[in-house]
Amino acid sequence: MTSLYDNIIFGPVRSRRLGLSLGVNLLPIESKLCSFDCIYCECGWNADHPGQRRFNAREDVRAMVADGTPPDVITFAGNGEPTMHPDFENIIEDTLALRDKHAPAAKVSVLSNATQIHREDVRRALLRVDNNILK
């Protein structure tokens, strides 16, 4: 059974490793989009999700602000590989600004398979976040 996140923002999720984590899904909400097909992935295989694949727009991500309890961490994860998003660096910039304004104690984390690390914009963005969880 596969599980996909059906929104840009999901959670907050209680994480043993990160605390109260607000998830950010930059990937299509109707399908997985990843550079790997890991056997253990909760989102299943890339081929299991045919149809139109559209990255969530930077403007849509920027407009999402959580109400209530501030998270311990804002985690980029979701339906595949977040660093594949063509506007990843600018979204990280927006997120850091929103974090500083609304939840300054929160850390920003990225769960990544590191396949996009060859891109200069991705490297710059990852250097700005608090916690890179790369496999």
VOPAGU-2260 file (C-alpha; in pm, 1 decimal, decimal comma):
REM VOPAGU-2260
SITE   aa  ch    i         X         Y         Z
SITE  MET   A    0       0,0       0,0       0,0
SITE  THR   A    1     135,1     339,9     -93,7
SITE  SER   A    2      71,3     671,1      74,0
SITE  LEU   A    3      83,4    1012,5     -92,3
SITE  TYR   A    4      55,7    1356,2      65,5
SITE  ASP   A    5    -247,4    1530,2     -82,3
SITE  ASN   A    6    -147,1    1886,0       0,5
SITE  ILE   A    7     152,4    2118,9      -4,2
SITE  ILE   A    8     166,9    2136,9     375,7
SITE  PHE   A    9     108,4    1824,7     585,5
SITE  GLY   A   10     121,4    1749,4     953,4
SITE  PRO   A   11     238,0    1851,4    1194,4
SITE  VAL   A   12     384,6    1505,6    1242,0
SITE  ARG   A   13     545,2    1394,6    1567,1
SITE  SER   A   14     892,9    1269,6    1471,1
SITE  ARG   A   15    1129,2    1082,5    1705,8
SITE  ARG   A   16    1425,8    1239,1    1532,0
SITE  LEU   A   17    1300,0    1592,8    1463,8
SITE  GLY   A   18    1021,5    1670,2    1712,6
SITE  LEU   A   19     699,7    1837,7    1594,2
SITE  SER   A   20     755,3    1854,8    1218,2
SITE  LEU   A   21     553,1    2055,0     969,2
SITE  GLY   A   22     598,5    1887,4     630,8
SITE  VAL   A   23     633,7    2066,0     297,5
SITE  ASN   A   24     558,2    1875,6     -24,3
SITE  LEU   A   25     696,6    2052,7    -331,7
SITE  LEU   A   26     603,4    1760,4    -554,6
SITE  PRO   A   27     281,8    1672,8    -735,2
SITE  ILE   A   28      -0,4    1593,1    -494,1
SITE  GLU   A   29    -149,2    1329,9    -724,5
SITE  SER   A   30     169,0    1131,6    -793,0
SITE  LYS   A   31     519,8    1050,4    -682,2
SITE  LEU   A   32     808,3    1224,5    -860,3
SITE  CYS   A   33    1151,7    1106,0    -760,9
SITE  SER   A   34    1490,6    1028,6    -909,9
SITE  PHE   A   35    1491,6     690,8    -727,3
SITE  ASP   A   36    1251,2     401,3    -677,3
SITE  CYS   A   37    1355,7     287,7    -329,3
SITE  ILE   A   38    1201,8     -43,3    -224,9
SITE  TYR   A   39    1109,0      98,6     117,5
SITE  CYS   A   40     947,4     422,5      -6,9
SITE  GLU   A   41     602,7     485,2     141,8
SITE  CYS   A   42     502,5     661,8    -183,1
SITE  GLY   A   43     551,3     347,4    -393,5
SITE  TRP   A   44     711,7     337,2    -737,6
SITE  ASN   A   45     720,8     626,2    -984,0
SITE  ALA   A   46     537,8     413,4   -1242,3
SITE  ASP   A   47     250,9     349,9    -997,7
SITE  HIS   A   48     136,9     710,6   -1040,5
SITE  PRO   A   49      62,0     783,7   -1406,7
SITE  GLY   A   50     -90,4    1107,9   -1521,2
SITE  GLN   A   51       1,6    1471,7   -1513,8
SITE  ARG   A   52     287,2    1560,2   -1280,2
SITE  ARG   A   53     314,0    1922,8   -1177,4
SITE  PHE   A   54     540,7    2074,1    -917,3
SITE  ASN   A   55     361,3    2290,9    -662,7
SITE  ALA   A   56     420,3    2656,1    -751,7
SITE  ARG   A   57     651,5    2872,6    -543,2
SITE  GLU   A   58     365,3    3117,9    -484,5
SITE  ASP   A   59     142,7    2838,7    -348,0
SITE  VAL   A   60     415,2    2720,7    -110,9
SITE  ARG   A   61     484,8    3075,4       9,9
SITE  ALA   A   62     113,1    3134,9      81,0
SITE  MET   A   63      90,1    2840,0     322,9
SITE  VAL   A   64     138,9    2949,7     686,0
SITE  ALA   A   65      50,2    2712,9     971,5
SITE  ASP   A   66    -191,7    2818,3    1244,7
SITE  GLY   A   67    -161,6    2712,6    1606,2
SITE  THR   A   68     138,8    2554,2    1770,0
SITE  PRO   A   69     466,3    2650,0    1602,8
SITE  PRO   A   70     661,6    2349,1    1479,3
SITE  ASP   A   71    1004,1    2244,1    1602,8
SITE  VAL   A   72    1106,2    2188,2    1243,2
SITE  ILE   A   73     983,0    2259,6     889,9
SITE  THR   A   74    1071,4    1952,1     685,9
SITE  PHE   A   75    1092,0    1934,6     307,6
SITE  ALA   A   76     986,4    1580,8     218,5
SITE  GLY   A   77     667,7    1466,5      47,4
SITE  ASN   A   78     590,3    1263,9    -261,9
SITE  GLY   A   79     946,9    1208,9    -384,0
SITE  GLU   A   80    1266,0    1416,0    -408,0
SITE  PRO   A   81    1213,3    1781,3    -302,2
SITE  THR   A   82    1537,5    1909,9    -458,1
SITE  MET   A   83    1405,7    1820,3    -804,6
SITE  HIS   A   84    1178,0    2125,8    -788,0
SITE  PRO   A   85    1308,5    2381,1   -1041,2
SITE  ASP   A   86    1254,9    2668,2    -792,5
SITE  PHE   A   87    1393,8    2486,7    -486,2
SITE  GLU   A   88    1646,9    2755,7    -393,6
SITE  ASN   A   89    1389,0    3037,8    -397,2
SITE  ILE   A   90    1139,6    2828,3    -200,0
SITE  ILE   A   91    1405,8    2769,8      65,7
SITE  GLU   A   92    1466,0    3146,6      73,1
SITE  ASP   A   93    1090,7    3211,4     117,0
SITE  THR   A   94    1066,2    2945,1     387,0
SITE  LEU   A   95    1355,9    3087,7     585,6
SITE  ALA   A   96    1195,1    3434,3     574,8
SITE  LEU   A   97     856,2    3296,5     687,3
SITE  ARG   A   98    1021,4    3087,3     955,7
SITE  ASP   A   99    1210,2    3389,9    1088,6
SITE  LYS   A  100     884,5    3588,1    1106,1
SITE  HIS   A  101     640,0    3324,0    1238,8
SITE  ALA   A  102     842,1    3051,4    1412,0
SITE  PRO   A  103    1200,1    3173,0    1467,6
SITE  ALA   A  104    1292,5    2879,0    1689,6
SITE  ALA   A  105    1201,9    2623,4    1421,5
SITE  LYS   A  106    1473,3    2449,3    1223,8
SITE  VAL   A  107    1446,1    2386,4     850,2
SITE  SER   A  108    1526,6    2031,9     736,3
SITE  VAL   A  109    1546,9    1866,1     395,6
SITE  LEU   A  110    1502,2    1490,9     346,0
SITE  SER   A  111    1685,9    1414,2      22,0
SITE  ASN   A  112    1845,1    1131,6    -171,7
SITE  ALA   A  113    2117,1    1382,1    -277,5
SITE  THR   A  114    2084,6    1306,8    -650,9
SITE  GLN   A  115    2047,8    1677,5    -731,8
SITE  ILE   A  116    2354,0    1786,3    -532,6
SITE  HIS   A  117    2538,7    1844,5    -861,6
SITE  ARG   A  118    2318,6    2151,5    -920,6
SITE  GLU   A  119    2477,5    2470,9    -786,9
SITE  ASP   A  120    2138,3    2618,1    -688,7
SITE  VAL   A  121    2053,6    2308,4    -483,8
SITE  ARG   A  122    2391,9    2316,3    -307,9
SITE  ARG   A  123    2346,0    2686,0    -222,9
SITE  ALA   A  124    1998,3    2618,6     -82,9
SITE  LEU   A  125    2109,6    2318,6     121,9
SITE  LEU   A  126    2391,6    2521,5     274,9
SITE  ARG   A  127    2130,9    2765,5     410,7
SITE  VAL   A  128    1906,5    2513,3     588,3
SITE  ASP   A  129    1965,7    2389,3     944,1
SITE  ASN   A  130    1949,5    2015,8     891,1
SITE  ASN   A  131    2030,7    1823,9     572,7
SITE  ILE   A  132    1925,2    1462,6     596,1
SITE  LEU   A  133    2087,1    1316,1     286,9
SITE  LYS   A  134    2108,1     948,2     200,9
